[in-house]
C-alpha cells in the first residue's frame, strides 16, 4: 500500500465528497476527481478553464475499472491496447452510448489509461476510476512541482504529497486505437 491507512481514508473521503486532488503521475502532476461525479468534473473543468467538449482522460488501476464506459474491445483492439498497460500510454477507445458527456465531450471515444504509476494507481484502487488531466490552467505549462500546483490552484485542490513524478519528461502519448494514429507525442 502506497498510503498509510489514515491518509488513504482521508483521500477516499475527499474524493467521495466531490473533492479534486493534485497527485503525481508519469510525467506531470495531475488533477483528478471521481469520473462518475459530474459536479466534481465540472468544477475541475472550471479550474482548468477547459471546455467540456474536448473530453478528458479516465485513469484506472486496471482494465476492469474502464469497462463500464467502453464498447467491448474487438480482438484487434485488445491486441493493440492491452499489452501496453499498465503503463504510460493513453488510448482513445469507442464508448458505450451511456458514457457521460462530461467525460467524452463531443466524441464517441474516450481517452483512457491503466496507469503503472504507484500513487495514481493506488488512488484508483481506493476510490475508483478518476478523471485525470494535467495540473495547469489551459494553455499554461503543466506543473512538475507541488509549489507550481499550489501557485496555479491555491487551496482549491487537495495536494497528494506522497510519491514523486515518474520518469517521463512529457505527458503520456495519446493514440487512437482504431487507426493507430498518434494524437499527442509522449
For each residue, the residues with C-beta under 8 A, 3 or more apart:
1: 4 5 8 122
2: 118 119 122 162 163
3: 7 8 11 122 126 162
4: 1 7 8
5: 1 8 9
6: 9 10
7: 3 4 10 11 162
8: 1 3 4 5 11 12 122 126
9: 5 6 12 13
10: 6 7 13 14
11: 3 7 8 14 15 21 123 126 127 158 160
12: 8 9 15 16 126 127
13: 9 10 16 17
14: 10 11 17 19 21 158
15: 11 12 18 19 21 33 34 37 123 126 127 130
16: 12 13 34 127
17: 13 14
18: 15 33 34 37 39 40 43
19: 14 15 33 40 157 158
20: 31 32 33 40 43 44 47 156 157 158
21: 11 14 15 31 32 33 123 130 157 158 159 160
22: 29 30 31 135 143 146 149 153 157 158 159 160
23: 29 30 32 119 120 123 160 163
24: 29 30 117 119 120 160 163 164 165 166
25: 28 29 30 59 115 117 119 120 132 165 166 172
26: 88 115 116 117 120 165 166 167 168 171 172
27: 88 142 144 165 166 168 169 170 171 172 186
28: 25 134 135 136 142 143 144 165 171
29: 22 23 24 25 134 135 142 143 144 145 146 148 149 165
30: 22 23 24 25 59 120 132 133 134 135
31: 20 21 22 44 47 48 131 132 133 134 135 153 157
32: 20 21 23 44 59 120 123 130 131 132 133
33: 15 18 19 20 21 37 40 41 43 44 130 131
34: 15 16 18 37 40 127 128 129 130 131
35: 41 58 69 103 128 129 130 131
36: 100 128 129
37: 15 18 33 34 40 41
38: 41 42 100 102
39: 18 42 43
40: 18 19 20 33 34 37 43 44
41: 33 35 37 38 44 45 56 102 103 131
42: 38 39 45 46 52 102
43: 18 20 33 39 40 46 47
44: 20 31 32 33 40 41 47 48 131 133
45: 41 42 48 50 51 52 56 102
46: 42 43 49
47: 20 31 43 44 137 153 156 157
48: 31 44 45 133 136 137 138
49: 46 137 138 139
50: 45 54 133 138
51: 45 54 105
52: 42 45 55 101 102 105
53: 105 106
54: 50 51 105
55: 52 103 104 105 106 107 110 111
56: 41 45 102 103 105 111 131 132 133
57: 90 111 112 113 131 132 133 174
58: 35 66 69 103 110 111 112 113 129 130 131 132
59: 25 30 32 112 113 115 120 124 129 130 131 132
60: 63 64 65 66 112 113 114 115 124 129 130
61: 65 86 114 115 121 122 124 125
62: 65 86 114
63: 60 66 67 82 85 114
64: 60 67
65: 60 61 62 68 114 124 128 129
66: 58 60 63 69 70 93 112 114 129
67: 63 64 70
68: 65 96
69: 35 58 66 95 96 99 103 110 112 129
70: 66 67 73 93 94 95 96 99 110 112
71: 93 94 95 96
72:
73: 70 77 78 81 82 93
74: 77 78
75: 78 79
76: 79 80
77: 73 74 80 81 93 177 178
78: 73 74 75 81 82
79: 75 76 82 83
80: 76 77 83 177 180
81: 73 77 78 84 85 91 93 177
82: 63 73 78 79 85
83: 79 80
84: 81 87 89 91
85: 63 81 82 89 113 114 116
86: 61 62 114 115 116 121
87: 84 114 115 116
88: 26 27 113 115 116 117 166 168 172 173 186
89: 84 85 113 172 173 175 186
90: 57 111 112 113 172 173 174 175 184
91: 81 84 111 112 113 174 175 176 177
92: 107 109 110 111 112 174 175 176 177 178 183
93: 66 70 71 73 77 81 109 110 112 177
94: 70 71 108 109 178
95: 69 70 71 99 104 107 108 109 110
96: 68 69 70 71 99
97:
98:
99: 69 70 95 96 103 104 110
100: 36 38 103 104
101: 52 104 105 106
102: 38 41 42 45 52 56
103: 35 41 55 56 58 69 99 100 110 131
104: 55 95 99 100 101 107 108 109 110
105: 51 52 53 54 55 56 101
106: 53 55 101
107: 55 92 95 104 110
108: 94 95 104
109: 92 93 94 95 104 176 178
110: 55 58 69 70 92 93 95 99 103 104 107
111: 55 56 57 58 90 91 92 174
112: 57 58 59 60 66 69 70 90 91 92 93
113: 57 58 59 60 85 88 89 90 91 132 172
114: 60 61 62 63 65 66 85 86 87
115: 25 26 59 60 61 86 87 88 120 121 124
116: 26 85 86 87 88 121
117: 24 25 26 88 120 121 163 166
118: 2 121 122 163
119: 2 23 24 25 122 123 160 162 163
120: 23 24 25 26 30 32 59 115 117 123 124 130 132
121: 61 86 115 116 117 118 124 125
122: 1 2 3 8 61 118 119 125 126
123: 11 15 21 23 32 119 120 126 127 130 160
124: 59 60 61 65 115 120 121 127 128 129 130
125: 61 121 122
126: 3 8 11 12 15 122 123
127: 11 12 15 16 34 123 124 130
128: 34 35 36 65 124
129: 34 35 36 58 59 60 65 66 69 124
130: 15 21 32 33 34 35 58 59 60 120 123 124 127
131: 31 32 33 34 35 41 44 56 57 58 59 103
132: 25 30 31 32 56 57 58 59 113 120
133: 30 31 32 44 48 50 56 57
134: 28 29 30 31 142 143 171
135: 22 28 29 30 31 142 143 148 149 152 153 157
136: 28 48 140 141 142 143 148 152
137: 47 48 49 140 152
138: 48 49 50
139: 49
140: 136 137 152
141: 136 148
142: 27 28 29 134 135 136 171
143: 22 28 29 134 135 136 146 148 149 152
144: 27 28 29 148 165
145: 29 148 149
146: 22 29 143 149 150 159 161
147: 150 151
148: 29 135 136 141 143 144 145 151 152
149: 22 29 135 143 145 146 152 153 157 159
150: 146 147 153 154 159
151: 147 148
152: 135 136 137 140 143 148 149
153: 22 31 47 135 149 150 156 157
154: 150
155:
156: 20 47 153
157: 19 20 21 22 31 47 135 149 153
158: 11 14 19 20 21 22
159: 21 22 146 149 150
160: 11 21 22 23 24 119 123 163
161: 146
162: 2 3 7 119
163: 2 23 24 117 118 119 160
164: 24
165: 24 25 26 27 28 29 144 168
166: 24 25 26 27 88 117
167: 26
168: 26 27 88 165 171 172 186
169: 27
170: 27 185 186
171: 26 27 28 134 142 168 184 186
172: 25 26 27 88 89 90 113 168 184 186
173: 88 89 90 182 184 185 186
174: 57 90 91 92 111 182 183 184
175: 89 90 91 92 180 181 182 183
176: 91 92 109 179 180 181 183
177: 77 80 81 91 92 93 180
178: 77 92 94 109
179: 176
180: 80 175 176 177
181: 175 176
182: 173 174 175 185
183: 92 174 175 176
184: 90 171 172 173 174
185: 170 173 182
186: 27 88 89 168 170 171 172 173
